Amino acid sequence: MGLQSDKKTLQGNVQPWRCDLCGEPFAPGLDAICIRCGRLCCPEHRVTEGRPGTPGLCAECAAAASRPGDEGQ
């Protein structure tokens, strides 16, 4: 029974991350880090290509990448 209470304590100590674009809390994960600028992004502001859980871009970097002439920024 002691194991279950320890498990609950560990799960209770996990702090949510906050989106750098909107400030909303979300569950941590490596796919939340923009591979271009390093911002933390909630699922609404994250643009991933391929499978869920793969690293991608934040919404701002994805928008900048889709505009012609902004590749070097």
Number of C-alpha atoms within 10 A of each C-alpha: 5 6 8 9 10 11 10 10 11 10 10 9 8 10 11 12 17 16 21 15 15 11 12 13 14 16 12 16 15 11 20 27 21 22 14 11 11 12 18 25 29 26 15 12 18 23 23 19 11 9 7 10 12 14 19 22 25 28 19 15 20 17 12 14 15 10 9 7 9 11 10 6 7
